[in-house]
Amino acid sequence: MKNILKVSALVMAMLFVAFAFAGCGEKASDKVYTIVSDNAFAPFESYDAETKTYVGVDMDILAAIAEDQGFSYNMYNVGFDPALGQVQAGQADAVIAGMTIKPARAEIFDFSDGYFEDGQIMTVAADSTIASLEDLKGKVVATKAGTMGLEYAESIKDQYGFTTMMFESSPEMYQAVAQGTCAACFEDRAVAGTAINNGQPLKTVGEVINPAFYGFAVKKGTNPELIDMFNKGLANIKANGKYDEILAKYGM
């Protein structure tokens, strides 16, 4: 009888352990997330030919948060519009790409807390005489697919009498403006400033338009633990000074 009780106790203990492991499932820290981003949006994302890697504010902030929170990820710099599409299609877990948090996007994505505030600014060729929106009448304005700059240009083009031409990347957009194919573009202030500092023959005109925060995002209703870890990690790196260190590294 004692032997039977011992065997039964052993079986129950084994079953308890099995159920405990089954209930745990895959921990967030054990999962390797697929995260996508832009490929030409300095200072947030840009390709460093020397190291053959993508660098920038977004890359460093995500790396610091992942280290703080103990999660792993693979990064793919596919371009802004493709990045959003891959997350929506479930081909990637999250996107960090200088992506402005706005109500229309919040219907499709779940966002983290904002991690950087910026807005668009009109950008023209360095020798341009354009000084205001009124000067765009009859001209062509360059836009970048999927961006707030595109949305803003489309919203005012009838009012100010210009047409738009869309490009897939910021460098293509800048080239069109610098070469005179287009009269202007609307680009995020920090990004336009970096392009100019890096030698693009451009200048900014007027004030920042529609300032708002950038957010890290997942497809709506998925990966809530990833948003939670990002928010906690962001708070931690702000508190310990790492966040300010990253911005300073890129002259911000």
Backbone as CSV, one residue per row, in Angstrom:
resi,resn,N_x,N_y,N_z,CA_x,CA_y,CA_z,C_x,C_y,C_z
1,MET,0.834,-1.204,0.000,0.000,0.000,0.000,0.867,1.252,0.000
2,LYS,1.967,1.196,0.811,2.869,2.337,0.859,3.524,2.583,-0.488
3,ASN,3.891,1.441,-1.159,4.532,1.577,-2.478,3.591,2.225,-3.482
4,ILE,2.312,1.872,-3.431,1.318,2.438,-4.346,1.185,3.930,-4.103
5,LEU,1.160,4.307,-2.821,1.041,5.727,-2.484,2.246,6.510,-2.968
6,LYS,3.456,5.879,-2.828,4.667,6.548,-3.294,4.635,6.770,-4.793
7,VAL,4.200,5.740,-5.554,4.114,5.841,-7.012,3.095,6.902,-7.413
8,SER,1.956,6.902,-6.733,0.915,7.885,-7.048,1.418,9.300,-6.792
9,ALA,2.142,9.483,-5.693,2.678,10.808,-5.375,3.670,11.250,-6.426
10,LEU,4.509,10.302,-6.901,5.504,10.614,-7.925,4.831,11.015,-9.232
11,VAL,3.785,10.245,-9.599,3.039,10.553,-10.838,2.407,11.930,-10.742
12,MET,1.801,12.246,-9.617,1.155,13.548,-9.436,2.176,14.670,-9.540
13,ALA,3.368,14.454,-8.967,4.408,15.484,-9.025,4.845,15.709,-10.458
14,MET,4.998,14.614,-11.227,5.410,14.726,-12.626,4.350,15.450,-13.451
15,LEU,3.086,15.122,-13.185,1.993,15.770,-13.904,1.944,17.262,-13.580
16,PHE,2.186,17.611,-12.324,2.185,19.023,-11.919,3.247,19.804,-12.678
17,VAL,4.452,19.216,-12.760,5.546,19.884,-13.487,5.188,20.037,-14.957
18,ALA,4.621,18.977,-15.553,4.254,19.018,-16.974,3.227,20.107,-17.241
19,PHE,2.215,20.183,-16.393,1.175,21.196,-16.586,1.729,22.604,-16.362
20,ALA,2.648,22.716,-15.422,3.241,24.032,-15.150,3.982,24.542,-16.369
21,PHE,4.757,23.646,-17.010,5.495,24.060,-18.208,4.563,24.334,-19.370
22,ALA,3.514,23.509,-19.482,2.552,23.716,-20.576,1.842,25.048,-20.419
23,GLY,1.538,25.424,-19.168,0.840,26.681,-18.920,1.699,27.887,-19.211
24,CYS,3.015,27.724,-19.048,3.887,28.874,-19.270,3.990,29.239,-20.744
25,GLY,4.085,28.225,-21.606,4.233,28.509,-23.029,5.543,29.214,-23.290
26,GLU,5.616,29.935,-24.409,6.829,30.658,-24.786,6.847,32.015,-24.102
27,LYS,7.891,32.257,-23.356,8.028,33.547,-22.703,8.379,34.606,-23.727
28,ALA,7.952,35.859,-23.474,8.272,36.951,-24.390,9.775,37.076,-24.561
29,SER,10.543,36.824,-23.453,11.988,36.982,-23.522,12.650,35.883,-24.338
30,ASP,11.946,34.755,-24.554,12.490,33.652,-25.335,12.232,33.832,-26.827
31,LYS,11.290,34.630,-27.182,10.921,34.809,-28.579,11.888,35.764,-29.278
32,VAL,12.196,35.454,-30.522,12.993,36.377,-31.330,12.023,37.109,-32.254
33,TYR,11.829,38.388,-32.009,10.868,39.180,-32.760,11.453,39.611,-34.109
34,THR,10.569,39.742,-35.075,10.932,40.300,-36.379,10.470,41.748,-36.406
35,ILE,11.422,42.664,-36.499,11.105,44.087,-36.478,11.607,44.728,-37.759
36,VAL,10.788,45.595,-38.351,11.125,46.215,-39.632,11.231,47.728,-39.467
37,SER,11.929,48.345,-40.448,12.159,49.775,-40.352,12.401,50.362,-41.736
38,ASP,12.570,51.681,-41.752,12.935,52.386,-42.978,14.396,52.078,-43.303
39,ASN,14.827,52.461,-44.514,16.219,52.212,-44.892,16.977,53.482,-45.273
40,ALA,16.313,54.621,-45.283,16.979,55.874,-45.651,16.234,57.049,-45.034
41,PHE,16.386,57.214,-43.723,15.659,58.251,-43.004,16.545,58.776,-41.871
42,ALA,17.761,59.167,-42.240,18.706,59.675,-41.233,18.149,60.945,-40.574
43,PRO,18.336,61.125,-39.280,19.225,60.382,-38.395,18.578,59.173,-37.722
44,PHE,17.416,58.748,-38.154,16.725,57.636,-37.497,17.130,56.279,-38.064
45,GLU,17.279,56.201,-39.375,17.773,54.992,-40.020,18.599,55.373,-41.235
46,SER,19.789,54.826,-41.347,20.588,54.998,-42.564,21.634,53.901,-42.627
47,TYR,22.106,53.611,-43.831,23.071,52.538,-44.028,24.485,53.070,-43.869
48,ASP,25.263,52.412,-43.033,26.658,52.775,-42.817,27.515,51.825,-43.651
49,ALA,28.080,52.337,-44.741,28.858,51.498,-45.660,30.094,50.920,-44.986
50,GLU,30.644,51.650,-44.025,31.864,51.184,-43.360,31.619,49.928,-42.536
51,THR,30.532,49.931,-41.772,30.215,48.778,-40.921,29.250,47.813,-41.585
52,LYS,28.700,48.224,-42.739,27.703,47.419,-43.463,26.500,47.082,-42.573
53,THR,26.096,48.074,-41.788,24.923,47.928,-40.933,24.077,49.189,-41.017
54,TYR,22.840,49.079,-40.556,21.975,50.253,-40.453,22.144,50.866,-39.071
55,VAL,22.281,52.180,-39.061,22.507,52.900,-37.813,21.465,54.004,-37.682
56,GLY,21.391,54.601,-36.498,20.485,55.734,-36.318,19.806,55.730,-34.966
57,VAL,19.043,56.784,-34.725,18.350,56.956,-33.446,17.426,55.778,-33.160
58,ASP,16.618,55.402,-34.142,15.681,54.291,-33.930,16.413,52.990,-33.642
59,MET,17.490,52.743,-34.383,18.254,51.511,-34.204,18.837,51.444,-32.790
60,ASP,19.380,52.577,-32.327,20.016,52.598,-31.010,19.000,52.552,-29.875
61,ILE,17.880,53.261,-30.039,16.843,53.237,-29.000,16.295,51.825,-28.841
62,LEU,15.997,51.157,-29.948,15.465,49.793,-29.865,16.484,48.854,-29.235
63,ALA,17.745,48.976,-29.624,18.779,48.113,-29.055,18.902,48.315,-27.550
64,ALA,18.852,49.579,-27.111,18.969,49.878,-25.683,17.769,49.331,-24.907
65,ILE,16.578,49.452,-25.492,15.368,48.952,-24.826,15.382,47.430,-24.764
66,ALA,15.794,46.789,-25.857,15.853,45.324,-25.878,16.830,44.805,-24.826
67,GLU,17.964,45.485,-24.690,18.941,45.086,-23.670,18.370,45.287,-22.274
68,ASP,17.690,46.401,-22.074,17.096,46.691,-20.769,16.022,45.675,-20.393
69,GLN,15.237,45.260,-21.377,14.090,44.391,-21.105,14.365,42.905,-21.364
70,GLY,15.506,42.609,-21.975,15.894,41.215,-22.163,15.171,40.479,-23.268
71,PHE,14.824,41.173,-24.345,14.228,40.452,-25.478,15.150,40.520,-26.694
72,SER,14.950,39.573,-27.613,15.782,39.474,-28.808,14.960,39.788,-30.044
73,TYR,15.626,40.272,-31.085,14.917,40.593,-32.328,15.874,40.538,-33.513
74,ASN,15.299,40.371,-34.683,16.006,40.530,-35.949,15.452,41.757,-36.634
75,MET,16.333,42.632,-37.120,15.914,43.874,-37.756,16.062,43.769,-39.269
76,TYR,15.042,44.244,-39.986,15.075,44.290,-41.444,14.705,45.705,-41.889
77,ASN,15.621,46.371,-42.549,15.398,47.740,-43.028,14.892,47.681,-44.464
78,VAL,13.579,47.673,-44.604,12.950,47.393,-45.900,12.378,48.631,-46.584
79,GLY,12.392,49.785,-45.900,11.730,50.977,-46.425,10.464,51.243,-45.631
80,PHE,10.040,52.505,-45.600,8.933,52.889,-44.722,7.607,52.232,-45.109
81,ASP,7.161,52.433,-46.333,5.872,51.881,-46.749,5.859,50.353,-46.699
82,PRO,6.903,49.673,-47.211,6.933,48.217,-47.080,6.930,47.746,-45.623
83,ALA,7.581,48.486,-44.744,7.618,48.100,-43.326,6.217,48.088,-42.730
84,LEU,5.455,49.142,-42.996,4.084,49.192,-42.486,3.255,48.062,-43.064
85,GLY,3.446,47.796,-44.342,2.696,46.731,-44.998,3.016,45.362,-44.424
86,GLN,4.283,45.119,-44.100,4.658,43.810,-43.563,4.067,43.572,-42.182
87,VAL,4.004,44.620,-41.367,3.390,44.471,-40.044,1.889,44.230,-40.189
88,GLN,1.250,44.980,-41.072,-0.188,44.792,-41.285,-0.502,43.385,-41.793
89,ALA,0.406,42.827,-42.614,0.183,41.497,-43.195,0.597,40.370,-42.263
90,GLY,1.137,40.711,-41.097,1.579,39.688,-40.156,2.916,39.072,-40.506
91,GLN,3.662,39.695,-41.413,4.974,39.176,-41.810,6.072,39.676,-40.881
92,ALA,5.781,40.657,-40.064,6.722,41.191,-39.085,5.950,41.501,-37.812
93,ASP,6.644,41.474,-36.696,5.994,41.688,-35.400,5.798,43.157,-35.059
94,ALA,6.724,44.013,-35.528,6.656,45.417,-35.129,7.444,46.279,-36.093
95,VAL,7.196,47.599,-36.010,7.906,48.567,-36.845,8.368,49.727,-35.980
96,ILE,9.607,50.166,-36.234,10.122,51.408,-35.657,10.803,52.143,-36.803
97,ALA,10.220,53.282,-37.198,10.691,53.915,-38.430,10.330,55.401,-38.474
98,GLY,10.520,56.097,-37.363,10.122,57.496,-37.351,8.657,57.647,-37.724
99,MET,7.819,56.786,-37.191,6.407,56.687,-37.568,5.552,57.533,-36.626
100,THR,4.921,58.544,-37.169,4.105,59.452,-36.362,2.840,58.766,-35.866
101,ILE,2.563,58.938,-34.584,1.318,58.411,-34.006,0.172,59.329,-34.416
102,LYS,-0.840,58.780,-35.047,-2.010,59.567,-35.434,-3.248,58.683,-35.408
103,PRO,-4.440,59.278,-35.266,-5.667,58.487,-35.100,-5.909,57.461,-36.199
104,ALA,-5.687,57.826,-37.453,-5.953,56.889,-38.552,-5.059,55.660,-38.445
105,ARG,-3.810,55.862,-38.073,-2.894,54.727,-37.919,-3.244,53.897,-36.685
106,ALA,-3.775,54.554,-35.650,-4.128,53.853,-34.419,-5.307,52.898,-34.622
107,GLU,-5.984,53.012,-35.752,-7.042,52.057,-36.085,-6.452,50.759,-36.624
108,ILE,-5.206,50.805,-37.040,-4.541,49.655,-37.663,-3.426,49.105,-36.778
109,PHE,-2.767,49.990,-36.039,-1.630,49.616,-35.206,-1.897,49.940,-33.737
110,ASP,-1.240,49.181,-32.861,-1.150,49.556,-31.453,0.207,50.212,-31.255
111,PHE,0.216,51.405,-30.677,1.438,52.172,-30.530,1.974,52.131,-29.108
112,SER,3.278,52.301,-29.023,3.939,52.514,-27.744,3.715,53.954,-27.301
113,ASP,4.254,54.297,-26.157,4.353,55.705,-25.784,5.240,56.412,-26.808
114,GLY,5.012,57.708,-27.010,5.830,58.450,-27.945,7.276,58.519,-27.479
115,TYR,8.214,58.347,-28.429,9.627,58.372,-28.041,10.408,59.534,-28.645
116,PHE,9.792,60.297,-29.560,10.454,61.492,-30.101,9.391,62.358,-30.769
117,GLU,9.460,63.665,-30.547,8.478,64.579,-31.136,9.101,65.343,-32.299
118,ASP,8.392,65.362,-33.418,8.844,66.114,-34.586,7.633,66.466,-35.439
119,GLY,7.861,67.253,-36.493,6.803,67.625,-37.419,7.420,67.889,-38.776
120,GLN,6.606,68.146,-39.767,7.094,68.376,-41.120,7.501,69.843,-41.315
121,ILE,8.391,70.031,-42.287,8.790,71.391,-42.659,9.009,71.426,-44.169
122,MET,8.626,72.529,-44.804,8.815,72.650,-46.246,10.298,72.747,-46.547
123,THR,10.729,71.971,-47.518,12.141,71.906,-47.885,12.273,72.157,-49.380
124,VAL,13.163,73.059,-49.748,13.326,73.466,-51.148,14.814,73.435,-51.505
125,ALA,15.111,73.632,-52.785,16.503,73.701,-53.222,17.199,74.890,-52.567
126,ALA,18.499,74.764,-52.347,19.257,75.796,-51.637,19.164,77.160,-52.304
127,ASP,19.031,77.181,-53.630,18.967,78.460,-54.351,17.548,78.861,-54.737
128,SER,16.543,78.177,-54.156,15.148,78.457,-54.490,14.690,79.801,-53.929
129,THR,13.771,80.421,-54.636,13.176,81.682,-54.160,11.836,81.445,-53.463
130,ILE,11.421,80.193,-53.361,10.154,79.869,-52.699,10.273,80.193,-51.214
131,ALA,9.311,80.979,-50.733,9.364,81.419,-49.336,8.083,81.107,-48.561
132,SER,7.053,80.629,-49.257,5.782,80.364,-48.588,4.983,79.345,-49.384
133,LEU,3.905,78.876,-48.791,3.026,77.931,-49.477,2.414,78.552,-50.728
134,GLU,2.157,79.834,-50.675,1.570,80.532,-51.830,2.480,80.454,-53.048
135,ASP,3.778,80.363,-52.834,4.739,80.310,-53.935,4.739,78.966,-54.656
136,LEU,4.003,77.981,-54.138,3.963,76.656,-54.757,2.925,76.564,-55.887
137,LYS,2.156,77.620,-56.087,1.105,77.590,-57.104,1.676,77.250,-58.479
138,GLY,1.064,76.242,-59.129,1.480,75.832,-60.464,2.704,74.939,-60.485
139,LYS,3.214,74.570,-59.329,4.441,73.781,-59.252,4.150,72.337,-58.817
140,VAL,5.202,71.512,-58.827,5.098,70.104,-58.422,5.832,69.925,-57.103
141,VAL,5.190,69.267,-56.155,5.772,69.010,-54.840,6.075,67.517,-54.712
142,ALA,7.292,67.201,-54.282,7.693,65.809,-54.088,7.151,65.284,-52.766
143,THR,6.749,64.017,-52.759,6.253,63.379,-51.541,6.858,61.991,-51.422
144,LYS,6.801,61.444,-50.212,7.311,60.091,-49.952,6.154,59.193,-49.545
145,ALA,6.066,58.031,-50.157,4.946,57.115,-49.951,4.724,56.796,-48.476
146,GLY,3.465,56.893,-48.049,3.062,56.465,-46.721,3.348,57.417,-45.593
147,THR,3.853,58.617,-45.888,4.320,59.506,-44.827,3.337,60.626,-44.493
148,MET,3.614,61.290,-43.371,2.823,62.454,-42.987,3.038,63.599,-43.967
149,GLY,4.255,63.702,-44.532,4.517,64.733,-45.535,3.630,64.579,-46.745
150,LEU,3.437,63.341,-47.188,2.522,63.052,-48.299,1.104,63.450,-47.924
151,GLU,0.677,63.058,-46.746,-0.689,63.362,-46.302,-0.918,64.874,-46.245
152,TYR,0.062,65.593,-45.716,-0.083,67.042,-45.598,-0.132,67.695,-46.981
153,ALA,0.766,67.293,-47.868,0.791,67.869,-49.216,-0.530,67.627,-49.943
154,GLU,-1.049,66.418,-49.818,-2.319,66.095,-50.480,-3.469,66.910,-49.904
155,SER,-3.376,67.215,-48.615,-4.482,67.934,-47.969,-4.543,69.409,-48.352
156,ILE,-3.433,69.970,-48.823,-3.414,71.413,-49.131,-3.170,71.730,-50.605
157,LYS,-2.963,70.707,-51.427,-2.555,70.978,-52.811,-3.610,71.743,-53.604
158,ASP,-4.879,71.453,-53.373,-5.936,72.181,-54.091,-6.002,73.633,-53.622
159,GLN,-5.826,73.829,-52.335,-5.874,75.188,-51.771,-4.765,76.070,-52.329
160,TYR,-3.581,75.473,-52.506,-2.437,76.275,-52.939,-2.059,76.046,-54.404
161,GLY,-2.829,75.216,-55.102,-2.690,75.092,-56.550,-1.453,74.386,-57.047
162,PHE,-0.982,73.373,-56.319,0.155,72.600,-56.816,-0.231,71.134,-57.013
163,THR,0.608,70.397,-57.720,0.413,68.959,-57.904,1.515,68.215,-57.151
164,THR,1.349,66.903,-57.014,2.336,66.122,-56.263,2.924,65.008,-57.120
165,MET,4.136,64.609,-56.762,4.813,63.476,-57.389,5.373,62.616,-56.264
166,MET,5.065,61.319,-56.275,5.429,60.463,-55.142,6.693,59.651,-55.423
167,PHE,7.520,59.530,-54.374,8.744,58.747,-54.431,8.745,57.727,-53.297
168,GLU,9.576,56.699,-53.420,9.607,55.630,-52.423,10.563,55.919,-51.269
169,SER,11.517,56.825,-51.456,12.500,57.076,-50.404,12.800,58.554,-50.279
170,SER,13.326,58.944,-49.116,13.703,60.341,-48.898,14.809,60.793,-49.852
171,PRO,15.884,60.009,-50.078,16.918,60.454,-51.022,16.394,60.734,-52.420
172,GLU,15.460,59.905,-52.900,14.868,60.157,-54.220,14.096,61.469,-54.225
173,MET,13.401,61.724,-53.147,12.621,62.948,-53.010,13.550,64.163,-52.989
174,TYR,14.626,64.081,-52.216,15.582,65.189,-52.157,16.196,65.472,-53.526
175,GLN,16.550,64.402,-54.231,17.170,64.570,-55.546,16.242,65.304,-56.502
176,ALA,14.951,64.954,-56.449,13.973,65.601,-57.322,13.879,67.089,-57.027
177,VAL,13.969,67.452,-55.747,13.906,68.864,-55.366,15.211,69.573,-55.728
178,ALA,16.332,68.969,-55.416,17.626,69.598,-55.685,17.859,69.811,-57.175
179,GLN,17.362,68.889,-58.007,17.577,68.982,-59.456,16.507,69.801,-60.171
180,GLY,15.483,70.225,-59.440,14.458,71.069,-60.023,13.289,70.336,-60.644
181,THR,13.278,68.997,-60.543,12.121,68.234,-61.027,10.877,68.616,-60.235
182,CYS,11.073,68.833,-58.939,10.005,69.276,-58.050,10.462,70.547,-57.333
183,ALA,9.501,71.374,-56.971,9.829,72.664,-56.355,10.094,72.557,-54.865
184,ALA,9.514,71.551,-54.213,9.623,71.443,-52.759,9.206,70.056,-52.313
185,CYS,9.424,69.783,-51.049,8.876,68.586,-50.418,8.570,68.925,-48.969
186,PHE,7.818,68.080,-48.302,7.546,68.238,-46.878,8.175,67.049,-46.163
187,GLU,9.173,67.344,-45.330,9.941,66.303,-44.657,9.993,66.595,-43.168
188,ASP,10.171,65.554,-42.366,10.298,65.754,-40.927,11.510,66.649,-40.647
189,ARG,11.329,67.583,-39.723,12.347,68.606,-39.469,13.724,68.024,-39.187
190,ALA,13.807,67.053,-38.276,15.110,66.489,-37.909,15.762,65.792,-39.089
191,VAL,14.953,65.177,-39.926,15.478,64.433,-41.080,15.957,65.394,-42.157
192,ALA,15.169,66.433,-42.430,15.583,67.453,-43.396,16.875,68.123,-42.933
193,GLY,16.962,68.429,-41.634,18.152,69.061,-41.095,19.386,68.193,-41.240
194,THR,19.228,66.895,-41.014,20.353,65.973,-41.171,20.795,65.889,-42.625
195,ALA,19.819,65.833,-43.540,20.150,65.773,-44.968,20.949,67.011,-45.391
196,ILE,20.532,68.167,-44.929,21.219,69.426,-45.255,22.627,69.430,-44.646
197,ASN,22.734,68.991,-43.400,24.048,68.930,-42.742,24.989,67.945,-43.427
198,ASN,24.401,66.938,-44.073,25.201,65.928,-44.771,25.506,66.308,-46.216
199,GLY,25.139,67.541,-46.603,25.542,68.023,-47.914,24.473,68.122,-48.972
200,GLN,23.231,67.781,-48.646,22.168,67.936,-49.635,21.982,69.433,-49.919
201,PRO,21.929,69.846,-51.203,21.782,71.276,-51.544,20.347,71.754,-51.368
202,LEU,19.906,71.765,-50.123,18.523,72.091,-49.778,18.517,73.108,-48.637
203,LYS,17.339,73.684,-48.393,17.129,74.535,-47.222,15.683,74.381,-46.782
204,THR,15.399,74.711,-45.540,14.025,74.640,-45.045,13.405,76.029,-45.051
205,VAL,12.081,76.037,-45.183,11.330,77.294,-45.278,10.166,77.244,-44.287
206,GLY,9.992,78.287,-43.510,8.839,78.378,-42.611,9.026,77.606,-41.319
207,GLU,7.897,77.329,-40.674,7.889,76.694,-39.365,7.522,75.220,-39.466
208,VAL,7.749,74.514,-38.361,7.372,73.098,-38.282,5.853,72.967,-38.311
209,ILE,5.362,72.000,-39.072,3.935,71.779,-39.263,3.515,70.512,-38.516
210,ASN,2.382,70.553,-37.836,1.775,69.379,-37.215,2.746,68.585,-36.330
211,PRO,3.364,69.198,-35.318,4.258,68.429,-34.452,3.511,67.300,-33.747
212,ALA,4.147,66.135,-33.695,3.536,64.959,-33.074,4.642,63.980,-32.699
213,PHE,4.280,62.963,-31.936,5.268,61.994,-31.462,5.393,60.803,-32.409
214,TYR,6.615,60.276,-32.503,6.877,59.003,-33.165,6.556,57.885,-32.183
215,GLY,6.113,56.737,-32.728,5.843,55.586,-31.879,6.326,54.286,-32.488
216,PHE,6.651,53.349,-31.641,6.925,51.959,-31.992,5.563,51.289,-32.126
217,ALA,5.374,50.423,-33.115,4.016,49.914,-33.353,3.980,48.438,-33.724
218,VAL,2.882,47.798,-33.347,2.572,46.415,-33.736,1.201,46.394,-34.410
219,LYS,0.918,45.322,-35.102,-0.418,45.168,-35.688,-1.442,45.151,-34.564
220,LYS,-2.548,45.833,-34.752,-3.547,46.000,-33.696,-3.972,44.636,-33.150
221,GLY,-3.925,44.528,-31.825,-4.361,43.303,-31.171,-3.309,42.212,-31.073
222,THR,-2.072,42.512,-31.483,-1.016,41.492,-31.425,0.158,41.985,-30.588
223,ASN,0.935,41.035,-30.095,2.184,41.320,-29.377,2.068,42.415,-28.301
224,PRO,1.067,42.350,-27.436,0.940,43.385,-26.406,2.140,43.417,-25.466
225,GLU,2.769,42.244,-25.277,3.937,42.199,-24.395,5.101,43.008,-24.967
226,LEU,5.170,43.104,-26.283,6.254,43.855,-26.917,6.071,45.356,-26.688
227,ILE,4.838,45.823,-26.792,4.545,47.226,-26.492,4.835,47.522,-25.023
228,ASP,4.459,46.603,-24.156,4.692,46.793,-22.724,6.184,46.874,-22.420
229,MET,6.967,45.980,-23.023,8.415,46.002,-22.796,9.043,47.273,-23.369
230,PHE,8.570,47.704,-24.536,9.114,48.932,-25.126,8.859,50.117,-24.200
231,ASN,7.633,50.229,-23.694,7.294,51.356,-22.812,8.114,51.340,-21.528
232,LYS,8.255,50.171,-20.934,9.039,50.072,-19.700,10.509,50.387,-19.972
233,GLY,11.019,49.834,-21.076,12.414,50.078,-21.416,12.675,51.530,-21.754
234,LEU,11.734,52.171,-22.449,11.878,53.587,-22.796,11.948,54.432,-21.524
235,ALA,11.076,54.151,-20.581,11.093,54.891,-19.311,12.427,54.704,-18.595
236,ASN,12.951,53.489,-18.653,14.215,53.201,-17.966,15.398,53.914,-18.619
237,ILE,15.460,53.888,-19.953,16.621,54.518,-20.605,16.541,56.046,-20.545
238,LYS,15.336,56.576,-20.385,15.215,58.017,-20.139,15.709,58.354,-18.729
239,ALA,15.378,57.486,-17.797,15.755,57.728,-16.404,17.253,57.583,-16.182
240,ASN,17.885,56.644,-16.881,19.311,56.408,-16.633,20.240,57.203,-17.553
241,GLY,19.656,58.029,-18.432,20.469,58.894,-19.278,20.839,58.331,-20.637
242,LYS,20.538,57.067,-20.883,20.905,56.448,-22.155,20.180,57.097,-23.327
243,TYR,18.927,57.465,-23.130,18.125,58.096,-24.188,18.778,59.403,-24.642
244,ASP,19.126,60.271,-23.698,19.769,61.546,-24.038,21.125,61.317,-24.701
245,GLU,21.811,60.289,-24.284,23.113,59.938,-24.869,22.950,59.569,-26.342
246,ILE,21.894,58.832,-26.651,21.633,58.421,-28.036,21.322,59.649,-28.900
247,LEU,20.452,60.522,-28.410,20.118,61.724,-29.188,21.356,62.583,-29.414
248,ALA,22.168,62.737,-28.388,23.380,63.554,-28.507,24.340,62.963,-29.539
249,LYS,24.391,61.659,-29.621,25.259,60.977,-30.577,24.955,61.399,-32.004
250,TYR,23.668,61.697,-32.257,23.243,62.078,-33.611,22.976,63.584,-33.731
251,GLY,23.508,64.330,-32.780,23.421,65.790,-32.847,22.049,66.342,-32.607
252,MET,21.277,65.698,-31.754,19.890,66.100,-31.515,19.681,66.490,-30.045
